[in-house]
């Protein structure tokens, strides 16, 4: 009986864990995994470790890699869905490669990381 009770308690606690604080922690975790994927997939070579468009090969590229902080500069949309699609398809006529082999869940993590950079230096709207 004791075991059944603690299982029930555990289910209850995790099931109801979606309060603001744990959502925030989850968002931080997701953006950290997104950053790891960003480095591992070589995005930083062009976009820079902090996504500022200043990676080692950036200066040789035309158009230059996106500085992800610059909300107005996204050609294909700056929401998570749009970025995930851009990663899959690449940007034609630019050095931005297509990554169809990155699974959707990982593309989403990358997009969340990139989106988290957008708000860093801006206090304007929250639109997608
Ligand atoms: C070889 C260099 C290079 C690599 C590697 C690279 N990118 Fe890019 N990326 C670019 C360039 C150049 C642009 C700008 C394209 C343009 O302006 O037409 C760009 C643009 C983007 C954009 C913005 C597209 C828009 O809407 O304007 C996103 C998002 C992006 N890259 C994500 C990534 C991610 C994530 C990775 C790694 C999985 C990655 N890039 C790897 C060069 C690169």
Backbone and ligand atoms as CSV (ligand in chain L), in Angstrom:
chain,resi,resn,atom,element,x,y,z
A,1,UNK,N,N,0.838,-1.206,0.000
A,1,UNK,CA,C,0.000,0.000,0.000
A,1,UNK,C,C,0.868,1.250,0.000
A,2,UNK,N,N,1.927,1.182,0.817
A,2,UNK,CA,C,2.849,2.314,0.869
A,2,UNK,C,C,3.444,2.606,-0.497
A,3,UNK,N,N,3.787,1.539,-1.211
A,3,UNK,CA,C,4.405,1.736,-2.533
A,3,UNK,C,C,3.404,2.354,-3.512
A,4,UNK,N,N,2.192,1.783,-3.516
A,4,UNK,CA,C,1.154,2.313,-4.409
A,4,UNK,C,C,0.964,3.799,-4.145
A,5,UNK,N,N,0.966,4.151,-2.883
A,5,UNK,CA,C,0.742,5.548,-2.527
A,5,UNK,C,C,1.868,6.427,-3.053
A,6,UNK,N,N,3.116,5.972,-2.869
A,6,UNK,CA,C,4.206,6.852,-3.325
A,6,UNK,C,C,4.230,6.956,-4.849
A,7,UNK,N,N,3.833,5.879,-5.544
A,7,UNK,CA,C,3.745,5.964,-6.999
A,7,UNK,C,C,2.702,7.006,-7.390
A,8,UNK,N,N,1.566,6.923,-6.702
A,8,UNK,CA,C,0.509,7.896,-6.997
A,8,UNK,C,C,0.990,9.312,-6.740
A,9,UNK,N,N,1.695,9.501,-5.641
A,9,UNK,CA,C,2.192,10.828,-5.309
A,9,UNK,C,C,3.173,11.300,-6.387
A,10,UNK,N,N,4.055,10.386,-6.810
A,10,UNK,CA,C,5.046,10.753,-7.828
A,10,UNK,C,C,4.348,11.170,-9.126
A,11,UNK,N,N,3.347,10.406,-9.545
A,11,UNK,CA,C,2.611,10.730,-10.766
A,11,UNK,C,C,1.940,12.085,-10.620
A,12,UNK,N,N,1.361,12.286,-9.443
A,12,UNK,CA,C,0.662,13.544,-9.198
A,12,UNK,C,C,1.630,14.714,-9.296
A,13,UNK,N,N,2.767,14.590,-8.637
A,13,UNK,CA,C,3.724,15.689,-8.589
A,13,UNK,C,C,4.273,15.998,-9.981
A,14,UNK,N,N,4.721,14.960,-10.716
A,14,UNK,CA,C,5.274,15.240,-12.039
A,14,UNK,C,C,4.182,15.714,-12.995
A,15,UNK,N,N,2.996,15.109,-12.891
A,15,UNK,CA,C,1.888,15.475,-13.773
A,15,UNK,C,C,1.481,16.929,-13.607
A,16,UNK,N,N,1.648,17.453,-12.413
A,16,UNK,CA,C,1.220,18.818,-12.165
A,16,UNK,C,C,2.389,19.783,-12.123
A,17,UNK,N,N,3.512,19.353,-12.648
A,17,UNK,CA,C,4.708,20.182,-12.544
A,17,UNK,C,C,4.779,21.322,-13.540
A,18,UNK,N,N,3.706,21.572,-14.260
A,18,UNK,CA,C,3.776,22.571,-15.325
A,18,UNK,C,C,3.512,23.997,-14.846
A,19,UNK,N,N,3.991,24.325,-13.686
A,19,UNK,CA,C,3.830,25.714,-13.230
A,19,UNK,C,C,4.854,26.606,-13.926
A,20,UNK,N,N,4.746,27.885,-13.735
A,20,UNK,CA,C,5.608,28.827,-14.446
A,20,UNK,C,C,7.089,28.539,-14.266
A,21,UNK,N,N,7.489,28.257,-13.047
A,21,UNK,CA,C,8.912,28.085,-12.759
A,21,UNK,C,C,9.513,26.909,-13.536
A,22,UNK,N,N,8.810,25.758,-13.526
A,22,UNK,CA,C,9.411,24.613,-14.208
A,22,UNK,C,C,9.324,24.784,-15.727
A,23,UNK,N,N,8.347,25.538,-16.215
A,23,UNK,CA,C,8.323,25.841,-17.642
A,23,UNK,C,C,9.568,26.616,-18.025
A,24,UNK,N,N,9.924,27.523,-17.150
A,24,UNK,CA,C,11.094,28.350,-17.407
A,24,UNK,C,C,12.360,27.503,-17.407
A,25,UNK,N,N,12.456,26.604,-16.415
A,25,UNK,CA,C,13.621,25.725,-16.372
A,25,UNK,C,C,13.682,24.855,-17.615
A,26,UNK,N,N,12.529,24.383,-18.047
A,26,UNK,CA,C,12.487,23.543,-19.231
A,26,UNK,C,C,12.990,24.350,-20.436
A,27,UNK,N,N,12.532,25.592,-20.541
A,27,UNK,CA,C,12.958,26.433,-21.651
A,27,UNK,C,C,14.476,26.624,-21.617
A,28,UNK,N,N,15.034,26.826,-20.439
A,28,UNK,CA,C,16.484,26.980,-20.329
A,28,UNK,C,C,17.209,25.710,-20.747
A,29,UNK,N,N,16.700,24.555,-20.296
A,29,UNK,CA,C,17.314,23.279,-20.674
A,29,UNK,C,C,17.277,23.109,-22.183
A,30,UNK,N,N,16.113,23.433,-22.779
A,30,UNK,CA,C,15.968,23.229,-24.216
A,30,UNK,C,C,16.915,24.130,-24.979
A,31,UNK,N,N,17.059,25.360,-24.496
A,31,UNK,CA,C,17.939,26.245,-25.225
A,31,UNK,C,C,19.403,25.837,-25.044
A,32,UNK,N,N,19.745,25.247,-23.879
A,32,UNK,CA,C,21.106,24.729,-23.688
A,32,UNK,C,C,21.367,23.545,-24.610
A,33,UNK,N,N,20.403,22.619,-24.765
A,33,UNK,CA,C,20.618,21.504,-25.692
A,33,UNK,C,C,20.680,22.021,-27.109
A,34,UNK,N,N,19.905,23.051,-27.401
A,34,UNK,CA,C,19.940,23.656,-28.725
A,34,UNK,C,C,21.314,24.228,-29.010
A,35,UNK,N,N,21.902,24.843,-28.014
A,35,UNK,CA,C,23.237,25.412,-28.211
A,35,UNK,C,C,24.255,24.305,-28.478
A,36,UNK,N,N,24.149,23.190,-27.736
A,36,UNK,CA,C,25.062,22.064,-27.949
A,36,UNK,C,C,24.937,21.559,-29.391
A,37,UNK,N,N,23.692,21.465,-29.882
A,37,UNK,CA,C,23.472,21.011,-31.261
A,37,UNK,C,C,24.046,22.022,-32.255
A,38,UNK,N,N,23.928,23.265,-31.913
A,38,UNK,CA,C,24.418,24.353,-32.765
A,38,UNK,C,C,25.926,24.219,-32.970
A,39,UNK,N,N,26.641,23.909,-31.882
A,39,UNK,CA,C,28.091,23.727,-31.965
A,39,UNK,C,C,28.397,22.421,-32.695
A,40,UNK,N,N,27.707,21.342,-32.302
A,40,UNK,CA,C,28.009,20.022,-32.844
A,40,UNK,C,C,27.765,19.942,-34.353
A,41,UNK,N,N,26.737,20.644,-34.848
A,41,UNK,CA,C,26.434,20.586,-36.278
A,41,UNK,C,C,27.215,21.597,-37.107
A,42,UNK,N,N,28.072,22.345,-36.463
A,42,UNK,CA,C,28.940,23.249,-37.205
A,42,UNK,C,C,28.320,24.583,-37.572
A,43,UNK,N,N,27.154,24.886,-37.050
A,43,UNK,CA,C,26.490,26.157,-37.360
A,43,UNK,C,C,27.382,27.337,-36.954
A,44,UNK,N,N,28.112,27.137,-35.839
A,44,UNK,CA,C,28.905,28.226,-35.274
A,44,UNK,C,C,30.065,28.648,-36.173
A,45,UNK,N,N,30.491,27.746,-37.066
A,45,UNK,CA,C,31.582,28.100,-37.975
A,45,UNK,C,C,31.206,29.343,-38.784
A,46,UNK,N,N,29.947,29.417,-39.156
A,46,UNK,CA,C,29.465,30.595,-39.883
A,46,UNK,C,C,28.807,31.614,-38.941
A,47,UNK,N,N,27.904,31.109,-38.106
A,47,UNK,CA,C,27.089,32.041,-37.311
A,47,UNK,C,C,27.758,32.525,-36.032
A,48,UNK,N,N,28.888,31.892,-35.647
A,48,UNK,CA,C,29.557,32.284,-34.405
A,48,UNK,C,C,28.968,31.551,-33.210
A,49,UNK,N,N,29.774,31.336,-32.173
A,49,UNK,CA,C,29.324,30.597,-30.991
A,49,UNK,C,C,28.098,31.216,-30.346
A,50,UNK,N,N,27.997,32.521,-30.395
A,50,UNK,CA,C,26.858,33.199,-29.776
A,50,UNK,C,C,25.814,33.600,-30.812
A,51,UNK,N,N,25.954,33.096,-32.057
A,51,UNK,CA,C,24.948,33.369,-33.082
A,51,UNK,C,C,24.922,34.809,-33.559
A,52,UNK,N,N,26.061,35.460,-33.488
A,52,UNK,CA,C,26.090,36.876,-33.887
A,52,UNK,C,C,26.523,37.090,-35.332
A,53,UNK,N,N,26.600,36.006,-36.081
A,53,UNK,CA,C,26.983,36.131,-37.489
A,53,UNK,C,C,28.468,36.404,-37.647
A,54,UNK,N,N,29.267,35.991,-36.656
A,54,UNK,CA,C,30.691,36.323,-36.689
A,54,UNK,C,C,31.588,35.099,-36.535
A,55,UNK,N,N,31.150,33.965,-37.121
A,55,UNK,CA,C,31.984,32.760,-37.072
A,55,UNK,C,C,33.248,32.951,-37.895
A,56,UNK,N,N,34.202,31.996,-37.755
A,56,UNK,CA,C,35.497,32.113,-38.435
A,56,UNK,C,C,35.416,32.321,-39.948
A,57,UNK,N,N,34.426,31.749,-40.618
A,57,UNK,CA,C,34.379,31.911,-42.071
A,57,UNK,C,C,33.387,33.000,-42.512
A,58,UNK,N,N,32.755,33.671,-41.559
A,58,UNK,CA,C,31.687,34.623,-41.876
A,58,UNK,C,C,32.106,35.703,-42.861
A,59,UNK,N,N,33.298,36.243,-42.669
A,59,UNK,CA,C,33.675,37.401,-43.482
A,59,UNK,C,C,33.856,37.052,-44.945
A,60,UNK,N,N,33.971,35.750,-45.267
A,60,UNK,CA,C,34.136,35.392,-46.679
A,60,UNK,C,C,32.793,35.101,-47.351
A,61,UNK,N,N,31.694,35.223,-46.620
A,61,UNK,CA,C,30.399,34.853,-47.189
A,61,UNK,C,C,29.553,36.055,-47.588
A,62,UNK,N,N,28.899,35.878,-48.749
A,62,UNK,CA,C,27.984,36.890,-49.250
A,62,UNK,C,C,26.729,36.211,-49.766
A,63,UNK,N,N,25.548,36.453,-49.266
A,63,UNK,CA,C,25.275,37.325,-48.110
A,63,UNK,C,C,25.915,36.756,-46.842
A,64,UNK,N,N,26.151,37.583,-45.851
A,64,UNK,CA,C,26.784,37.104,-44.619
A,64,UNK,C,C,25.811,36.273,-43.790
A,65,UNK,N,N,26.340,35.415,-42.900
A,65,UNK,CA,C,25.459,34.621,-42.043
A,65,UNK,C,C,24.620,35.542,-41.148
A,66,UNK,N,N,23.444,35.073,-40.843
A,66,UNK,CA,C,22.550,35.871,-40.001
A,66,UNK,C,C,23.116,36.122,-38.618
A,67,UNK,N,N,22.991,37.356,-38.147
A,67,UNK,CA,C,23.190,37.653,-36.728
A,67,UNK,C,C,21.825,37.425,-36.098
A,68,UNK,N,N,21.695,36.366,-35.306
A,68,UNK,CA,C,20.371,35.959,-34.834
A,68,UNK,C,C,19.709,36.967,-33.899
A,69,UNK,N,N,20.479,37.917,-33.375
A,69,UNK,CA,C,19.858,38.923,-32.505
A,69,UNK,C,C,18.994,39.890,-33.296
A,70,UNK,N,N,19.331,40.044,-34.591
A,70,UNK,CA,C,18.677,41.060,-35.401
A,70,UNK,C,C,17.332,40.560,-35.932
A,71,UNK,N,N,16.307,40.832,-35.164
A,71,UNK,CA,C,14.970,40.321,-35.480
A,71,UNK,C,C,14.466,40.698,-36.860
A,72,UNK,N,N,14.844,41.875,-37.320
A,72,UNK,CA,C,14.313,42.357,-38.588
A,72,UNK,C,C,14.975,41.691,-39.789
A,73,UNK,N,N,16.080,40.986,-39.558
A,73,UNK,CA,C,16.858,40.508,-40.697
A,73,UNK,C,C,16.444,39.137,-41.218
A,74,UNK,N,N,15.561,38.436,-40.503
A,74,UNK,CA,C,15.197,37.087,-40.946
A,74,UNK,C,C,14.381,37.137,-42.237
A,75,UNK,N,N,14.862,36.410,-43.261
A,75,UNK,CA,C,14.139,36.395,-44.533
A,75,UNK,C,C,13.022,35.368,-44.534
A,76,UNK,N,N,13.193,34.309,-43.738
A,76,UNK,CA,C,12.258,33.178,-43.788
A,76,UNK,C,C,11.396,33.082,-42.537
A,77,UNK,N,N,11.393,34.103,-41.731
A,77,UNK,CA,C,10.564,34.082,-40.525
A,77,UNK,C,C,11.392,33.761,-39.297
A,78,UNK,N,N,11.004,34.341,-38.157
A,78,UNK,CA,C,11.843,34.155,-36.973
A,78,UNK,C,C,11.166,33.385,-35.849
A,79,UNK,N,N,9.999,32.780,-36.124
A,79,UNK,CA,C,9.355,31.916,-35.130
A,79,UNK,C,C,10.013,30.542,-35.128
A,80,UNK,N,N,9.731,29.745,-34.101
A,80,UNK,CA,C,10.347,28.425,-33.980
A,80,UNK,C,C,10.030,27.532,-35.182
A,81,UNK,N,N,8.769,27.536,-35.619
A,81,UNK,CA,C,8.385,26.713,-36.773
A,81,UNK,C,C,9.147,27.120,-38.025
A,82,UNK,N,N,9.202,28.431,-38.249
A,82,UNK,CA,C,9.840,28.951,-39.456
A,82,UNK,C,C,11.337,28.627,-39.452
A,83,UNK,N,N,11.976,28.797,-38.315
A,83,UNK,CA,C,13.417,28.536,-38.236
A,83,UNK,C,C,13.701,27.051,-38.445
A,84,UNK,N,N,12.851,26.221,-37.852
A,84,UNK,CA,C,13.009,24.785,-38.008
A,84,UNK,C,C,12.942,24.397,-39.491
A,85,UNK,N,N,12.051,25.049,-40.220
A,85,UNK,CA,C,11.901,24.808,-41.654
A,85,UNK,C,C,13.133,25.311,-42.420
A,86,UNK,N,N,13.628,26.469,-42.023
A,86,UNK,CA,C,14.826,27.019,-42.670
A,86,UNK,C,C,16.013,26.069,-42.505
A,87,UNK,N,N,16.143,25.476,-41.314
A,87,UNK,CA,C,17.259,24.555,-41.069
A,87,UNK,C,C,17.123,23.339,-41.989
A,88,UNK,N,N,15.902,22.877,-42.169
A,88,UNK,CA,C,15.676,21.713,-43.026
A,88,UNK,C,C,15.977,22.032,-44.491
A,89,UNK,N,N,15.559,23.220,-44.940
A,89,UNK,CA,C,15.640,23.547,-46.370
A,89,UNK,C,C,16.860,24.369,-46.766
A,90,UNK,N,N,17.497,25.025,-45.795
A,90,UNK,CA,C,18.594,25.924,-46.119
A,90,UNK,C,C,18.064,27.195,-46.756
A,91,UNK,N,N,18.971,28.063,-47.156
A,91,UNK,CA,C,18.548,29.283,-47.860
A,91,UNK,C,C,19.220,29.272,-49.229
A,92,UNK,N,N,18.409,29.094,-50.307
A,92,UNK,CA,C,18.965,29.035,-51.657
A,92,UNK,C,C,19.781,30.289,-51.980
A,93,UNK,N,N,20.765,30.139,-52.845
A,93,UNK,CA,C,21.625,31.249,-53.273
A,93,UNK,C,C,22.368,31.885,-52.114
A,94,UNK,N,N,22.652,31.090,-51.086
A,94,UNK,CA,C,23.493,31.584,-49.999
A,94,UNK,C,C,24.287,30.386,-49.483
A,95,UNK,N,N,25.199,30.668,-48.567
A,95,UNK,CA,C,26.017,29.584,-48.018
A,95,UNK,C,C,25.251,28.749,-46.997
A,96,UNK,N,N,24.035,29.176,-46.657
A,96,UNK,CA,C,23.263,28.454,-45.634
A,96,UNK,C,C,22.825,27.092,-46.156
A,97,UNK,N,N,23.431,26.010,-45.609
A,97,UNK,CA,C,23.137,24.667,-46.129
A,97,UNK,C,C,21.777,24.159,-45.652
A,98,UNK,N,N,21.259,23.153,-46.345
A,98,UNK,CA,C,20.051,22.458,-45.889
A,98,UNK,C,C,20.487,21.308,-44.989
A,99,UNK,N,N,19.742,21.080,-43.920
A,99,UNK,CA,C,20.056,19.997,-42.990
A,99,UNK,C,C,18.865,19.057,-42.853
A,100,UNK,N,N,18.482,18.380,-43.970
A,100,UNK,CA,C,17.302,17.498,-43.898
A,100,UNK,C,C,17.524,16.298,-42.976
A,101,UNK,N,N,18.800,15.994,-42.675
A,101,UNK,CA,C,19.112,14.827,-41.837
A,101,UNK,C,C,18.956,15.125,-40.342
A,102,UNK,N,N,18.869,16.397,-39.971
A,102,UNK,CA,C,18.656,16.698,-38.548
A,102,UNK,C,C,17.184,16.430,-38.233
A,103,UNK,N,N,16.945,15.568,-37.262
A,103,UNK,CA,C,15.562,15.154,-36.986
A,103,UNK,C,C,14.751,16.347,-36.462
A,104,UNK,N,N,13.421,16.317,-36.703
A,104,UNK,CA,C,12.570,17.455,-36.317
A,104,UNK,C,C,12.746,17.890,-34.861
A,105,UNK,N,N,12.897,16.946,-33.940
A,105,UNK,CA,C,13.022,17.318,-32.521
A,105,UNK,C,C,14.290,18.144,-32.296
A,106,UNK,N,N,15.363,17.769,-32.979
A,106,UNK,CA,C,16.614,18.517,-32.826
A,106,UNK,C,C,16.537,19.868,-33.538
A,107,UNK,N,N,15.838,19.899,-34.673
A,107,UNK,CA,C,15.680,21.186,-35.366
A,107,UNK,C,C,14.886,22.143,-34.489
A,108,UNK,N,N,13.930,21.609,-33.774
A,108,UNK,CA,C,13.138,22.439,-32.880
A,108,UNK,C,C,14.016,23.001,-31.751
A,109,UNK,N,N,14.903,22.156,-31.202
A,109,UNK,CA,C,15.800,22.624,-30.134
A,109,UNK,C,C,16.731,23.715,-30.663
A,110,UNK,N,N,17.231,23.522,-31.868
A,110,UNK,CA,C,18.081,24.552,-32.486
A,110,UNK,C,C,17.295,25.852,-32.634
A,111,UNK,N,N,16.055,25.715,-33.096
A,111,UNK,CA,C,15.225,26.904,-33.321
A,111,UNK,C,C,14.925,27.620,-32.000
A,112,UNK,N,N,14.713,26.840,-30.936
A,112,UNK,CA,C,14.448,27.455,-29.631
A,112,UNK,C,C,15.674,28.226,-29.152
A,113,UNK,N,N,16.848,27.638,-29.397
A,113,UNK,CA,C,18.081,28.328,-29.014
A,113,UNK,C,C,18.209,29.647,-29.792
A,114,UNK,N,N,17.975,29.564,-31.089
A,114,UNK,CA,C,18.091,30.765,-31.931
A,114,UNK,C,C,17.055,31.810,-31.513
A,115,UNK,N,N,15.850,31.351,-31.229
A,115,UNK,CA,C,14.813,32.286,-30.802
A,115,UNK,C,C,15.206,32.956,-29.477
A,116,UNK,N,N,15.861,32.202,-28.605
A,116,UNK,CA,C,16.241,32.767,-27.302
A,116,UNK,C,C,17.270,33.885,-27.460
A,117,UNK,N,N,18.005,33.851,-28.560
A,117,UNK,CA,C,18.991,34.915,-28.798
A,117,UNK,C,C,18.306,36.201,-29.250
A,118,UNK,N,N,17.162,36.050,-29.896
A,118,UNK,CA,C,16.462,37.214,-30.454
A,118,UNK,C,C,16.050,38.213,-29.382
A,119,UNK,N,N,15.593,37.685,-28.259
A,119,UNK,CA,C,15.046,38.600,-27.261
A,119,UNK,C,C,16.134,39.209,-26.379
A,120,UNK,N,N,17.345,38.655,-26.489
A,120,UNK,CA,C,18.428,39.069,-25.601
A,120,UNK,C,C,18.589,40.579,-25.497
A,121,UNK,N,N,18.658,41.213,-26.654
A,121,UNK,CA,C,18.942,42.641,-26.631
A,121,UNK,C,C,17.785,43.508,-27.057
A,122,UNK,N,N,16.596,42.965,-26.960
A,122,UNK,CA,C,15.506,43.813,-27.420
A,122,UNK,C,C,14.353,43.761,-26.458
A,123,UNK,N,N,13.720,44.878,-26.301
A,123,UNK,CA,C,12.626,44.951,-25.344
A,123,UNK,C,C,11.319,45.154,-26.092
A,124,UNK,N,N,11.354,44.954,-27.409
A,124,UNK,CA,C,10.116,45.198,-28.164
A,124,UNK,C,C,9.150,44.025,-28.079
A,125,UNK,N,N,8.213,43.984,-28.985
A,125,UNK,CA,C,7.103,43.011,-28.953
A,125,UNK,C,C,7.534,41.558,-28.823
A,126,UNK,N,N,6.563,40.699,-28.618
A,126,UNK,CA,C,6.843,39.279,-28.503
A,126,UNK,C,C,6.292,38.480,-29.666
A,127,UNK,N,N,6.008,39.164,-30.768
A,127,UNK,CA,C,5.369,38.413,-31.845
A,127,UNK,C,C,6.300,37.359,-32.402
A,128,UNK,N,N,5.671,36.349,-32.989
A,128,UNK,CA,C,6.442,35.300,-33.650
A,128,UNK,C,C,6.959,35.821,-34.963
L,1,LIG,C1,C,28.553,27.568,-44.353
L,1,LIG,C2,C,27.999,28.609,-43.516
L,1,LIG,C3,C,26.742,28.314,-42.705
L,1,LIG,C4,C,26.500,27.250,-41.859
L,1,LIG,C5,C,27.408,26.080,-41.553
L,1,LIG,C6,C,25.181,27.477,-41.304
L,1,LIG,N1,N,24.641,28.638,-41.794
L,1,LIG,FE1,FE,22.821,29.435,-41.289
L,1,LIG,N2,N,23.127,30.933,-42.615
L,1,LIG,C7,C,24.271,31.125,-43.367
L,1,LIG,C8,C,24.100,32.292,-44.213
L,1,LIG,C9,C,25.120,32.838,-45.185
L,1,LIG,C10,C,22.813,32.801,-43.941
L,1,LIG,C11,C,22.139,34.030,-44.565
L,1,LIG,C12,C,21.363,33.617,-45.796
L,1,LIG,C13,C,20.775,34.794,-46.505
L,1,LIG,O1,O,20.805,35.912,-45.989
L,1,LIG,O2,O,20.265,34.590,-47.625
L,1,LIG,C14,C,22.233,31.925,-42.920
L,1,LIG,C15,C,20.983,32.093,-42.388
L,1,LIG,C16,C,20.447,31.322,-41.371
L,1,LIG,C17,C,19.169,31.556,-40.753
L,1,LIG,C18,C,18.205,32.695,-41.052
L,1,LIG,C19,C,17.415,32.479,-42.308
L,1,LIG,C20,C,16.480,33.650,-42.534
L,1,LIG,O3,O,15.293,33.514,-42.249
L,1,LIG,O4,O,16.940,34.684,-42.982
L,1,LIG,C21,C,19.017,30.588,-39.804
L,1,LIG,C22,C,17.823,30.413,-38.878
L,1,LIG,C23,C,20.191,29.751,-39.835
L,1,LIG,N3,N,21.054,30.229,-40.806
L,1,LIG,C24,C,20.408,28.679,-39.004
L,1,LIG,C25,C,21.513,27.827,-39.096
L,1,LIG,C26,C,21.677,26.629,-38.304
L,1,LIG,C27,C,20.753,26.180,-37.198
L,1,LIG,C28,C,22.827,26.045,-38.720
L,1,LIG,C29,C,23.428,24.731,-38.255
L,1,LIG,C30,C,22.535,23.559,-38.225
L,1,LIG,C31,C,23.393,26.886,-39.758
L,1,LIG,N4,N,22.560,27.953,-39.956
L,1,LIG,C32,C,24.575,26.625,-40.410
L,1,LIG,C33,C,25.404,30.345,-43.352
L,1,LIG,C34,C,25.557,29.165,-42.644
